[in-house]
């Protein structure tokens, strides 16, 4: 497990964590969650290829959480209300 897919998953996860933790605004945080979604998908594929199911299952759950986060920050009612203000 040391190919381009794993490197993408690792680097994109670090960038996404910076985007979410940096508190740069709702839109940036939302896009950070989108980046987390792509990283989770990459880890799921990598985990399934390598036969490491705990990694795949963990990232399957994180995928759902990250989709929810992206929804909350980019599409959800709070996001629309914040843009109206």
PDB file of N, CA, C and O in Angstrom, chain B, residues numbered from 101:
ATOM      1  N   UNK B 101       0.831  -1.187   0.000  1.00  0.00           N
ATOM      2  CA  UNK B 101       0.000   0.000   0.000  1.00  0.00           C
ATOM      3  C   UNK B 101       0.870   1.244   0.000  1.00  0.00           C
ATOM      4  O   UNK B 101       0.995   1.928   1.016  1.00  0.00           O
ATOM      5  N   UNK B 102       1.460   1.525  -1.125  1.00  0.00           N
ATOM      6  CA  UNK B 102       2.302   2.703  -1.208  1.00  0.00           C
ATOM      7  C   UNK B 102       2.264   3.279  -2.613  1.00  0.00           C
ATOM      8  O   UNK B 102       3.279   3.739  -3.137  1.00  0.00           O
ATOM      9  N   UNK B 103       1.076   3.250  -3.221  1.00  0.00           N
ATOM     10  CA  UNK B 103       0.952   3.748  -4.581  1.00  0.00           C
ATOM     11  C   UNK B 103       0.334   5.131  -4.632  1.00  0.00           C
ATOM     12  O   UNK B 103       0.118   5.764  -3.598  1.00  0.00           O
ATOM     13  N   UNK B 104       0.048   5.598  -5.844  1.00  0.00           N
ATOM     14  CA  UNK B 104      -0.503   6.941  -6.019  1.00  0.00           C
ATOM     15  C   UNK B 104      -1.870   7.127  -5.339  1.00  0.00           C
ATOM     16  O   UNK B 104      -2.176   8.219  -4.860  1.00  0.00           O
ATOM     17  N   UNK B 105      -2.682   6.079  -5.295  1.00  0.00           N
ATOM     18  CA  UNK B 105      -3.991   6.183  -4.650  1.00  0.00           C
ATOM     19  C   UNK B 105      -3.841   6.483  -3.157  1.00  0.00           C
ATOM     20  O   UNK B 105      -4.533   7.346  -2.616  1.00  0.00           O
ATOM     21  N   UNK B 106      -2.944   5.775  -2.509  1.00  0.00           N
ATOM     22  CA  UNK B 106      -2.712   5.997  -1.080  1.00  0.00           C
ATOM     23  C   UNK B 106      -2.104   7.368  -0.814  1.00  0.00           C
ATOM     24  O   UNK B 106      -2.445   8.023   0.170  1.00  0.00           O
ATOM     25  N   UNK B 107      -1.202   7.801  -1.695  1.00  0.00           N
ATOM     26  CA  UNK B 107      -0.623   9.129  -1.530  1.00  0.00           C
ATOM     27  C   UNK B 107      -1.691  10.201  -1.712  1.00  0.00           C
ATOM     28  O   UNK B 107      -1.724  11.178  -0.964  1.00  0.00           O
ATOM     29  N   UNK B 108      -2.571  10.021  -2.708  1.00  0.00           N
ATOM     30  CA  UNK B 108      -3.655  10.978  -2.894  1.00  0.00           C
ATOM     31  C   UNK B 108      -4.533  11.031  -1.644  1.00  0.00           C
ATOM     32  O   UNK B 108      -4.851  12.111  -1.147  1.00  0.00           O
ATOM     33  N   UNK B 109      -4.923   9.860  -1.143  1.00  0.00           N
ATOM     34  CA  UNK B 109      -5.792   9.794   0.035  1.00  0.00           C
ATOM     35  C   UNK B 109      -5.142  10.481   1.231  1.00  0.00           C
ATOM     36  O   UNK B 109      -5.802  11.224   1.957  1.00  0.00           O
ATOM     37  N   UNK B 110      -3.882  10.240   1.430  1.00  0.00           N
ATOM     38  CA  UNK B 110      -3.170  10.813   2.567  1.00  0.00           C
ATOM     39  C   UNK B 110      -3.032  12.331   2.459  1.00  0.00           C
ATOM     40  O   UNK B 110      -3.349  13.058   3.400  1.00  0.00           O
ATOM     41  N   UNK B 111      -2.563  12.798   1.318  1.00  0.00           N
ATOM     42  CA  UNK B 111      -2.336  14.236   1.136  1.00  0.00           C
ATOM     43  C   UNK B 111      -3.657  15.002   1.115  1.00  0.00           C
ATOM     44  O   UNK B 111      -3.765  16.071   1.716  1.00  0.00           O
ATOM     45  N   UNK B 112      -4.656  14.461   0.428  1.00  0.00           N
ATOM     46  CA  UNK B 112      -5.944  15.165   0.380  1.00  0.00           C
ATOM     47  C   UNK B 112      -6.582  15.199   1.765  1.00  0.00           C
ATOM     48  O   UNK B 112      -7.248  16.177   2.104  1.00  0.00           O
ATOM     49  N   UNK B 113      -6.397  14.164   2.566  1.00  0.00           N
ATOM     50  CA  UNK B 113      -6.910  14.166   3.932  1.00  0.00           C
ATOM     51  C   UNK B 113      -6.264  15.244   4.778  1.00  0.00           C
ATOM     52  O   UNK B 113      -6.934  15.899   5.577  1.00  0.00           O
ATOM     53  N   UNK B 114      -4.967  15.430   4.608  1.00  0.00           N
ATOM     54  CA  UNK B 114      -4.278  16.483   5.363  1.00  0.00           C
ATOM     55  C   UNK B 114      -4.736  17.873   4.938  1.00  0.00           C
ATOM     56  O   UNK B 114      -4.938  18.748   5.780  1.00  0.00           O
ATOM     57  N   UNK B 115      -4.899  18.075   3.641  1.00  0.00           N
ATOM     58  CA  UNK B 115      -5.360  19.380   3.151  1.00  0.00           C
ATOM     59  C   UNK B 115      -6.785  19.642   3.636  1.00  0.00           C
ATOM     60  O   UNK B 115      -7.104  20.749   4.070  1.00  0.00           O
ATOM     61  N   UNK B 116      -7.639  18.622   3.561  1.00  0.00           N
ATOM     62  CA  UNK B 116      -9.028  18.772   4.019  1.00  0.00           C
ATOM     63  C   UNK B 116      -9.081  19.093   5.508  1.00  0.00           C
ATOM     64  O   UNK B 116      -9.876  19.932   5.931  1.00  0.00           O
ATOM     65  N   UNK B 117      -8.251  18.441   6.299  1.00  0.00           N
ATOM     66  CA  UNK B 117      -8.225  18.717   7.739  1.00  0.00           C
ATOM     67  C   UNK B 117      -7.833  20.164   7.994  1.00  0.00           C
ATOM     68  O   UNK B 117      -8.394  20.811   8.879  1.00  0.00           O
ATOM     69  N   UNK B 118      -6.876  20.680   7.228  1.00  0.00           N
ATOM     70  CA  UNK B 118      -6.474  22.074   7.367  1.00  0.00           C
ATOM     71  C   UNK B 118      -7.621  23.012   6.992  1.00  0.00           C
ATOM     72  O   UNK B 118      -7.849  24.020   7.662  1.00  0.00           O
ATOM     73  N   UNK B 119      -8.343  22.677   5.919  1.00  0.00           N
ATOM     74  CA  UNK B 119      -9.458  23.510   5.476  1.00  0.00           C
ATOM     75  C   UNK B 119     -10.572  23.555   6.520  1.00  0.00           C
ATOM     76  O   UNK B 119     -11.159  24.610   6.761  1.00  0.00           O
ATOM     77  N   UNK B 120     -10.862  22.415   7.137  1.00  0.00           N
ATOM     78  CA  UNK B 120     -11.925  22.365   8.134  1.00  0.00           C
ATOM     79  C   UNK B 120     -11.475  23.022   9.435  1.00  0.00           C
ATOM     80  O   UNK B 120     -12.231  23.791  10.028  1.00  0.00           O
ATOM     81  N   UNK B 121     -10.269  22.735   9.882  1.00  0.00           N
ATOM     82  CA  UNK B 121      -9.777  23.268  11.154  1.00  0.00           C
ATOM     83  C   UNK B 121      -9.457  24.761  11.070  1.00  0.00           C
ATOM     84  O   UNK B 121      -9.486  25.458  12.084  1.00  0.00           O
ATOM     85  N   UNK B 122      -9.153  25.253   9.870  1.00  0.00           N
ATOM     86  CA  UNK B 122      -8.736  26.640   9.719  1.00  0.00           C
ATOM     87  C   UNK B 122      -9.829  27.664   9.935  1.00  0.00           C
ATOM     88  O   UNK B 122      -9.538  28.848  10.101  1.00  0.00           O
ATOM     89  N   UNK B 123     -11.084  27.235   9.936  1.00  0.00           N
ATOM     90  CA  UNK B 123     -12.210  28.148  10.154  1.00  0.00           C
ATOM     91  C   UNK B 123     -12.147  29.333   9.186  1.00  0.00           C
ATOM     92  O   UNK B 123     -12.184  30.494   9.593  1.00  0.00           O
ATOM     93  N   UNK B 124     -12.051  29.005   7.892  1.00  0.00           N
ATOM     94  CA  UNK B 124     -11.960  30.030   6.847  1.00  0.00           C
ATOM     95  C   UNK B 124     -13.330  30.425   6.297  1.00  0.00           C
ATOM     96  O   UNK B 124     -13.417  31.186   5.334  1.00  0.00           O
ATOM     97  N   UNK B 125     -14.375  29.920   6.896  1.00  0.00           N
ATOM     98  CA  UNK B 125     -15.729  30.223   6.436  1.00  0.00           C
ATOM     99  C   UNK B 125     -16.464  28.958   6.037  1.00  0.00           C
ATOM    100  O   UNK B 125     -15.863  27.903   5.835  1.00  0.00           O
ATOM    101  N   UNK B 126     -17.788  29.087   5.928  1.00  0.00           N
ATOM    102  CA  UNK B 126     -18.636  27.926   5.648  1.00  0.00           C
ATOM    103  C   UNK B 126     -18.306  27.278   4.310  1.00  0.00           C
ATOM    104  O   UNK B 126     -18.246  26.052   4.215  1.00  0.00           O
ATOM    105  N   UNK B 127     -18.095  28.078   3.286  1.00  0.00           N
ATOM    106  CA  UNK B 127     -17.857  27.509   1.962  1.00  0.00           C
ATOM    107  C   UNK B 127     -16.547  26.710   1.921  1.00  0.00           C
ATOM    108  O   UNK B 127     -16.516  25.604   1.381  1.00  0.00           O
ATOM    109  N   UNK B 128     -15.488  27.251   2.476  1.00  0.00           N
ATOM    110  CA  UNK B 128     -14.196  26.539   2.499  1.00  0.00           C
ATOM    111  C   UNK B 128     -14.318  25.264   3.320  1.00  0.00           C
ATOM    112  O   UNK B 128     -13.795  24.219   2.933  1.00  0.00           O
ATOM    113  N   UNK B 129     -15.012  25.349   4.461  1.00  0.00           N
ATOM    114  CA  UNK B 129     -15.213  24.162   5.283  1.00  0.00           C
ATOM    115  C   UNK B 129     -15.997  23.111   4.507  1.00  0.00           C
ATOM    116  O   UNK B 129     -15.659  21.928   4.552  1.00  0.00           O
ATOM    117  N   UNK B 130     -17.040  23.531   3.794  1.00  0.00           N
ATOM    118  CA  UNK B 130     -17.819  22.604   2.976  1.00  0.00           C
ATOM    119  C   UNK B 130     -16.978  21.915   1.931  1.00  0.00           C
ATOM    120  O   UNK B 130     -17.097  20.707   1.728  1.00  0.00           O
ATOM    121  N   UNK B 131     -16.122  22.679   1.261  1.00  0.00           N
ATOM    122  CA  UNK B 131     -15.240  22.078   0.253  1.00  0.00           C
ATOM    123  C   UNK B 131     -14.174  21.189   0.908  1.00  0.00           C
ATOM    124  O   UNK B 131     -13.699  20.231   0.298  1.00  0.00           O
ATOM    125  N   UNK B 132     -13.810  21.505   2.127  1.00  0.00           N
ATOM    126  CA  UNK B 132     -12.926  20.608   2.870  1.00  0.00           C
ATOM    127  C   UNK B 132     -13.583  19.256   3.090  1.00  0.00           C
ATOM    128  O   UNK B 132     -12.934  18.216   2.978  1.00  0.00           O
ATOM    129  N   UNK B 133     -14.880  19.273   3.404  1.00  0.00           N
ATOM    130  CA  UNK B 133     -15.607  18.019   3.557  1.00  0.00           C
ATOM    131  C   UNK B 133     -15.701  17.266   2.235  1.00  0.00           C
ATOM    132  O   UNK B 133     -15.627  16.037   2.221  1.00  0.00           O
ATOM    133  N   UNK B 134     -15.861  17.976   1.133  1.00  0.00           N
ATOM    134  CA  UNK B 134     -15.867  17.321  -0.182  1.00  0.00           C
ATOM    135  C   UNK B 134     -14.524  16.637  -0.424  1.00  0.00           C
ATOM    136  O   UNK B 134     -14.475  15.511  -0.921  1.00  0.00           O
ATOM    137  N   UNK B 135     -13.455  17.309  -0.078  1.00  0.00           N
ATOM    138  CA  UNK B 135     -12.130  16.705  -0.228  1.00  0.00           C
ATOM    139  C   UNK B 135     -11.983  15.481   0.674  1.00  0.00           C
ATOM    140  O   UNK B 135     -11.394  14.477   0.273  1.00  0.00           O
ATOM    141  N   UNK B 136     -12.524  15.566   1.901  1.00  0.00           N
ATOM    142  CA  UNK B 136     -12.552  14.397   2.785  1.00  0.00           C
ATOM    143  C   UNK B 136     -13.329  13.243   2.145  1.00  0.00           C
ATOM    144  O   UNK B 136     -12.944  12.082   2.288  1.00  0.00           O
ATOM    145  N   UNK B 137     -14.410  13.553   1.446  1.00  0.00           N
ATOM    146  CA  UNK B 137     -15.200  12.516   0.768  1.00  0.00           C
ATOM    147  C   UNK B 137     -14.332  11.780  -0.252  1.00  0.00           C
ATOM    148  O   UNK B 137     -14.339  10.550  -0.306  1.00  0.00           O
ATOM    149  N   UNK B 138     -13.586  12.535  -1.057  1.00  0.00           N
ATOM    150  CA  UNK B 138     -12.740  11.880  -2.064  1.00  0.00           C
ATOM    151  C   UNK B 138     -11.628  11.064  -1.415  1.00  0.00           C
ATOM    152  O   UNK B 138     -11.261   9.998  -1.910  1.00  0.00           O
ATOM    153  N   UNK B 139     -11.092  11.573  -0.297  1.00  0.00           N
ATOM    154  CA  UNK B 139     -10.049  10.823   0.415  1.00  0.00           C
ATOM    155  C   UNK B 139     -10.622   9.525   0.985  1.00  0.00           C
ATOM    156  O   UNK B 139      -9.974   8.480   0.926  1.00  0.00           O
ATOM    157  N   UNK B 140     -11.830   9.591   1.532  1.00  0.00           N
ATOM    158  CA  UNK B 140     -12.460   8.389   2.074  1.00  0.00           C
ATOM    159  C   UNK B 140     -12.686   7.349   0.993  1.00  0.00           C
ATOM    160  O   UNK B 140     -12.455   6.159   1.209  1.00  0.00           O
ATOM    161  N   UNK B 141     -13.137   7.798  -0.173  1.00  0.00           N
ATOM    162  CA  UNK B 141     -13.349   6.862  -1.289  1.00  0.00           C
ATOM    163  C   UNK B 141     -12.029   6.216  -1.692  1.00  0.00           C
ATOM    164  O   UNK B 141     -11.966   5.010  -1.935  1.00  0.00           O
ATOM    165  N   UNK B 142     -10.978   7.024  -1.761  1.00  0.00           N
ATOM    166  CA  UNK B 142      -9.664   6.479  -2.115  1.00  0.00           C
ATOM    167  C   UNK B 142      -9.201   5.451  -1.089  1.00  0.00           C
ATOM    168  O   UNK B 142      -8.658   4.411  -1.464  1.00  0.00           O
ATOM    169  N   UNK B 143      -9.407   5.727   0.212  1.00  0.00           N
ATOM    170  CA  UNK B 143      -9.008   4.770   1.253  1.00  0.00           C
ATOM    171  C   UNK B 143      -9.850   3.501   1.203  1.00  0.00           C
ATOM    172  O   UNK B 143      -9.342   2.409   1.461  1.00  0.00           O
ATOM    173  N   UNK B 144     -11.131   3.635   0.875  1.00  0.00           N
ATOM    174  CA  UNK B 144     -11.980   2.447   0.755  1.00  0.00           C
ATOM    175  C   UNK B 144     -11.466   1.545  -0.359  1.00  0.00           C
ATOM    176  O   UNK B 144     -11.309   0.338  -0.171  1.00  0.00           O
ATOM    177  N   UNK B 145     -11.208   2.137  -1.513  1.00  0.00           N
ATOM    178  CA  UNK B 145     -10.695   1.353  -2.650  1.00  0.00           C
ATOM    179  C   UNK B 145      -9.351   0.725  -2.294  1.00  0.00           C
ATOM    180  O   UNK B 145      -9.120  -0.455  -2.557  1.00  0.00           O
ATOM    181  N   UNK B 146      -8.479   1.508  -1.703  1.00  0.00           N
ATOM    182  CA  UNK B 146      -7.161   0.999  -1.322  1.00  0.00           C
ATOM    183  C   UNK B 146      -7.275  -0.141  -0.307  1.00  0.00           C
ATOM    184  O   UNK B 146      -6.604  -1.166  -0.428  1.00  0.00           O
ATOM    185  N   UNK B 147      -8.137   0.057   0.693  1.00  0.00           N
ATOM    186  CA  UNK B 147      -8.315  -0.972   1.710  1.00  0.00           C
ATOM    187  C   UNK B 147      -8.874  -2.259   1.143  1.00  0.00           C
ATOM    188  O   UNK B 147      -8.467  -3.347   1.550  1.00  0.00           O
ATOM    189  N   UNK B 148      -9.804  -2.148   0.207  1.00  0.00           N
ATOM    190  CA  UNK B 148     -10.390  -3.347  -0.393  1.00  0.00           C
ATOM    191  C   UNK B 148      -9.376  -4.059  -1.284  1.00  0.00           C
ATOM    192  O   UNK B 148      -9.321  -5.289  -1.311  1.00  0.00           O
ATOM    193  N   UNK B 149      -8.582  -3.290  -2.004  1.00  0.00           N
ATOM    194  CA  UNK B 149      -7.542  -3.893  -2.854  1.00  0.00           C
ATOM    195  C   UNK B 149      -6.501  -4.641  -2.018  1.00  0.00           C
ATOM    196  O   UNK B 149      -6.045  -5.720  -2.398  1.00  0.00           O
ATOM    197  N   UNK B 150      -6.134  -4.057  -0.880  1.00  0.00           N
ATOM    198  CA  UNK B 150      -5.077  -4.631  -0.049  1.00  0.00           C
ATOM    199  C   UNK B 150      -5.612  -5.677   0.928  1.00  0.00           C
ATOM    200  O   UNK B 150      -4.838  -6.337   1.621  1.00  0.00           O
ATOM    201  N   UNK B 151      -6.937  -5.826   0.980  1.00  0.00           N
ATOM    202  CA  UNK B 151      -7.511  -6.790   1.907  1.00  0.00           C
ATOM    203  C   UNK B 151      -7.507  -6.325   3.346  1.00  0.00           C
ATOM    204  O   UNK B 151      -7.556  -7.147   4.261  1.00  0.00           O
ATOM    205  N   UNK B 152      -7.449  -5.025   3.563  1.00  0.00           N
ATOM    206  CA  UNK B 152      -7.497  -4.474   4.922  1.00  0.00           C
ATOM    207  C   UNK B 152      -8.896  -3.909   5.157  1.00  0.00           C
ATOM    208  O   UNK B 152      -9.138  -2.710   5.024  1.00  0.00           O
ATOM    209  N   UNK B 153      -9.792  -4.803   5.506  1.00  0.00           N
ATOM    210  CA  UNK B 153     -11.194  -4.433   5.684  1.00  0.00           C
ATOM    211  C   UNK B 153     -11.410  -3.415   6.810  1.00  0.00           C
ATOM    212  O   UNK B 153     -12.281  -2.556   6.669  1.00  0.00           O
ATOM    213  N   UNK B 154     -10.660  -3.467   7.922  1.00  0.00           N
ATOM    214  CA  UNK B 154     -10.878  -2.425   8.937  1.00  0.00           C
ATOM    215  C   UNK B 154     -10.691  -1.014   8.372  1.00  0.00           C
ATOM    216  O   UNK B 154     -11.445  -0.106   8.719  1.00  0.00           O
ATOM    217  N   UNK B 155      -9.702  -0.826   7.515  1.00  0.00           N
ATOM    218  CA  UNK B 155      -9.477   0.476   6.887  1.00  0.00           C
ATOM    219  C   UNK B 155     -10.647   0.842   5.984  1.00  0.00           C
ATOM    220  O   UNK B 155     -11.105   1.984   5.990  1.00  0.00           O
ATOM    221  N   UNK B 156     -11.129  -0.119   5.212  1.00  0.00           N
ATOM    222  CA  UNK B 156     -12.248   0.132   4.309  1.00  0.00           C
ATOM    223  C   UNK B 156     -13.525   0.449   5.087  1.00  0.00           C
ATOM    224  O   UNK B 156     -14.252   1.376   4.730  1.00  0.00           O
ATOM    225  N   UNK B 157     -13.799  -0.306   6.136  1.00  0.00           N
ATOM    226  CA  UNK B 157     -15.014  -0.081   6.931  1.00  0.00           C
ATOM    227  C   UNK B 157     -14.944   1.278   7.646  1.00  0.00           C
ATOM    228  O   UNK B 157     -15.915   2.035   7.642  1.00  0.00           O
ATOM    229  N   UNK B 158     -13.805   1.577   8.250  1.00  0.00           N
ATOM    230  CA  UNK B 158     -13.640   2.868   8.924  1.00  0.00           C
ATOM    231  C   UNK B 158     -13.929   4.003   7.957  1.00  0.00           C
ATOM    232  O   UNK B 158     -14.654   4.938   8.297  1.00  0.00           O
ATOM    233  N   UNK B 159     -13.378   3.933   6.770  1.00  0.00           N
ATOM    234  CA  UNK B 159     -13.562   5.014   5.812  1.00  0.00           C
ATOM    235  C   UNK B 159     -14.941   5.001   5.177  1.00  0.00           C
ATOM    236  O   UNK B 159     -15.394   6.029   4.675  1.00  0.00           O
ATOM    237  N   UNK B 160     -15.617   3.862   5.187  1.00  0.00           N
ATOM    238  CA  UNK B 160     -17.011   3.843   4.774  1.00  0.00           C
ATOM    239  C   UNK B 160     -17.862   4.663   5.720  1.00  0.00           C
ATOM    240  O   UNK B 160     -18.739   5.413   5.289  1.00  0.00           O
ATOM    241  N   UNK B 161     -17.604   4.518   7.009  1.00  0.00           N
ATOM    242  CA  UNK B 161     -18.334   5.306   8.012  1.00  0.00           C
ATOM    243  C   UNK B 161     -17.934   6.779   7.917  1.00  0.00           C
ATOM    244  O   UNK B 161     -18.792   7.660   7.978  1.00  0.00           O
ATOM    245  N   UNK B 162     -16.642   7.045   7.771  1.00  0.00           N
ATOM    246  CA  UNK B 162     -16.190   8.434   7.610  1.00  0.00           C
ATOM    247  C   UNK B 162     -16.770   9.063   6.345  1.00  0.00           C
ATOM    248  O   UNK B 162     -17.052  10.261   6.321  1.00  0.00           O
ATOM    249  N   UNK B 163     -16.948   8.266   5.301  1.00  0.00           N
ATOM    250  CA  UNK B 163     -17.552   8.768   4.068  1.00  0.00           C
ATOM    251  C   UNK B 163     -18.951   9.311   4.352  1.00  0.00           C
ATOM    252  O   UNK B 163     -19.300  10.404   3.905  1.00  0.00           O
ATOM    253  N   UNK B 164     -19.746   8.549   5.092  1.00  0.00           N
ATOM    254  CA  UNK B 164     -21.102   9.001   5.429  1.00  0.00           C
ATOM    255  C   UNK B 164     -21.067  10.282   6.267  1.00  0.00           C
ATOM    256  O   UNK B 164     -21.845  11.207   6.031  1.00  0.00           O
ATOM    257  N   UNK B 165     -20.166  10.328   7.238  1.00  0.00           N
ATOM    258  CA  UNK B 165     -20.033  11.524   8.078  1.00  0.00           C
ATOM    259  C   UNK B 165     -19.604  12.729   7.240  1.00  0.00           C
ATOM    260  O   UNK B 165     -20.119  13.831   7.426  1.00  0.00           O
ATOM    261  N   UNK B 166     -18.673  12.521   6.330  1.00  0.00           N
ATOM    262  CA  UNK B 166     -18.180  13.620   5.497  1.00  0.00           C
ATOM    263  C   UNK B 166     -19.227  14.103   4.500  1.00  0.00           C
ATOM    264  O   UNK B 166     -19.296  15.297   4.207  1.00  0.00           O
ATOM    265  N   UNK B 167     -20.040  13.192   3.978  1.00  0.00           N
ATOM    266  CA  UNK B 167     -21.146  13.602   3.102  1.00  0.00           C
ATOM    267  C   UNK B 167     -22.119  14.472   3.891  1.00  0.00           C
ATOM    268  O   UNK B 167     -22.587  15.498   3.398  1.00  0.00           O
ATOM    269  N   UNK B 168     -22.415  14.057   5.113  1.00  0.00           N
ATOM    270  CA  UNK B 168     -23.296  14.850   5.974  1.00  0.00           C
ATOM    271  C   UNK B 168     -22.690  16.236   6.241  1.00  0.00           C
ATOM    272  O   UNK B 168     -23.402  17.239   6.193  1.00  0.00           O
ATOM    273  N   UNK B 169     -21.395  16.296   6.520  1.00  0.00           N
ATOM    274  CA  UNK B 169     -20.726  17.577   6.750  1.00  0.00           C
ATOM    275  C   UNK B 169     -20.782  18.474   5.533  1.00  0.00           C
ATOM    276  O   UNK B 169     -21.056  19.669   5.648  1.00  0.00           O
ATOM    277  N   UNK B 170     -20.521  17.901   4.361  1.00  0.00           N
ATOM    278  CA  UNK B 170     -20.587  18.688   3.123  1.00  0.00           C
ATOM    279  C   UNK B 170     -22.001  19.215   2.917  1.00  0.00           C
ATOM    280  O   UNK B 170     -22.188  20.372   2.541  1.00  0.00           O
ATOM    281  N   UNK B 171     -22.986  18.374   3.161  1.00  0.00           N
ATOM    282  CA  UNK B 171     -24.381  18.797   3.027  1.00  0.00           C
ATOM    283  C   UNK B 171     -24.676  19.970   3.982  1.00  0.00           C
ATOM    284  O   UNK B 171     -25.276  20.969   3.585  1.00  0.00           O
ATOM    285  N   UNK B 172     -24.253  19.831   5.223  1.00  0.00           N
ATOM    286  CA  UNK B 172     -24.516  20.859   6.228  1.00  0.00           C
ATOM    287  C   UNK B 172     -23.901  22.209   5.844  1.00  0.00           C
ATOM    288  O   UNK B 172     -24.523  23.254   6.030  1.00  0.00           O
ATOM    289  N   UNK B 173     -22.693  22.178   5.315  1.00  0.00           N
ATOM    290  CA  UNK B 173     -21.985  23.429   5.047  1.00  0.00           C
ATOM    291  C   UNK B 173     -22.257  24.015   3.664  1.00  0.00           C
ATOM    292  O   UNK B 173     -22.136  25.225   3.477  1.00  0.00           O
ATOM    293  N   UNK B 174     -22.621  23.182   2.698  1.00  0.00           N
ATOM    294  CA  UNK B 174     -22.796  23.691   1.335  1.00  0.00           C
ATOM    295  C   UNK B 174     -24.254  23.785   0.893  1.00  0.00           C
ATOM    296  O   UNK B 174     -24.596  24.644   0.080  1.00  0.00           O
ATOM    297  N   UNK B 175     -25.111  22.921   1.412  1.00  0.00           N
ATOM    298  CA  UNK B 175     -26.473  22.847   0.897  1.00  0.00           C
ATOM    299  C   UNK B 175     -27.529  23.073   1.964  1.00  0.00           C
ATOM    300  O   UNK B 175     -28.610  23.580   1.667  1.00  0.00           O
ATOM    301  N   UNK B 176     -27.233  22.706   3.189  1.00  0.00           N
ATOM    302  CA  UNK B 176     -28.220  22.719   4.264  1.00  0.00           C
ATOM    303  C   UNK B 176     -28.840  24.071   4.528  1.00  0.00           C
ATOM    304  O   UNK B 176     -28.346  25.100   4.067  1.00  0.00           O
ATOM    305  N   UNK B 177     -29.932  24.057   5.278  1.00  0.00           N
ATOM    306  CA  UNK B 177     -30.709  25.264   5.572  1.00  0.00           C
ATOM    307  C   UNK B 177     -29.869  26.339   6.250  1.00  0.00           C
ATOM    308  O   UNK B 177     -30.021  27.523   5.949  1.00  0.00           O
ATOM    309  N   UNK B 178     -28.987  25.942   7.159  1.00  0.00           N
ATOM    310  CA  UNK B 178     -28.130  26.920   7.851  1.00  0.00           C
ATOM    311  C   UNK B 178     -27.226  27.635   6.843  1.00  0.00           C
ATOM    312  O   UNK B 178     -26.965  28.831   6.970  1.00  0.00           O
ATOM    313  N   UNK B 179     -26.751  26.887   5.842  1.00  0.00           N
ATOM    314  CA  UNK B 179     -25.868  27.472   4.838  1.00  0.00           C
ATOM    315  C   UNK B 179     -26.615  28.521   4.022  1.00  0.00           C
ATOM    316  O   UNK B 179     -26.082  29.600   3.762  1.00  0.00           O
ATOM    317  N   UNK B 180     -27.833  28.213   3.620  1.00  0.00           N
ATOM    318  CA  UNK B 180     -28.608  29.167   2.831  1.00  0.00           C
ATOM    319  C   UNK B 180     -28.940  30.406   3.653  1.00  0.00           C
ATOM    320  O   UNK B 180     -28.917  31.526   3.142  1.00  0.00           O
ATOM    321  N   UNK B 181     -29.251  30.196   4.940  1.00  0.00           N
ATOM    322  CA  UNK B 181     -29.567  31.320   5.823  1.00  0.00           C
ATOM    323  C   UNK B 181     -28.334  32.205   6.018  1.00  0.00           C
ATOM    324  O   UNK B 181     -28.452  33.430   6.029  1.00  0.00           O
ATOM    325  N   UNK B 182     -27.146  31.596   6.173  1.00  0.00           N
ATOM    326  CA  UNK B 182     -25.917  32.360   6.378  1.00  0.00           C
ATOM    327  C   UNK B 182     -25.587  33.205   5.139  1.00  0.00           C
ATOM    328  O   UNK B 182     -25.082  34.320   5.265  1.00  0.00           O
ATOM    329  N   UNK B 183     -25.872  32.670   3.943  1.00  0.00           N
ATOM    330  CA  UNK B 183     -25.613  33.430   2.718  1.00  0.00           C
ATOM    331  C   UNK B 183     -26.571  34.590   2.573  1.00  0.00           C
ATOM    332  O   UNK B 183     -26.214  35.617   1.995  1.00  0.00           O
ATOM    333  N   UNK B 184     -27.801  34.446   3.094  1.00  0.00           N
ATOM    334  CA  UNK B 184     -28.802  35.509   2.992  1.00  0.00           C
ATOM    335  C   UNK B 184     -28.481  36.685   3.898  1.00  0.00           C
ATOM    336  O   UNK B 184     -28.872  37.817   3.612  1.00  0.00           O
ATOM    337  N   UNK B 185     -27.778  36.425   4.980  1.00  0.00           N
ATOM    338  CA  UNK B 185     -27.462  37.490   5.955  1.00  0.00           C
ATOM    339  C   UNK B 185     -26.424  38.449   5.439  1.00  0.00           C
ATOM    340  O   UNK B 185     -26.054  39.393   6.138  1.00  0.00           O
TER     341      UNK B 185
END
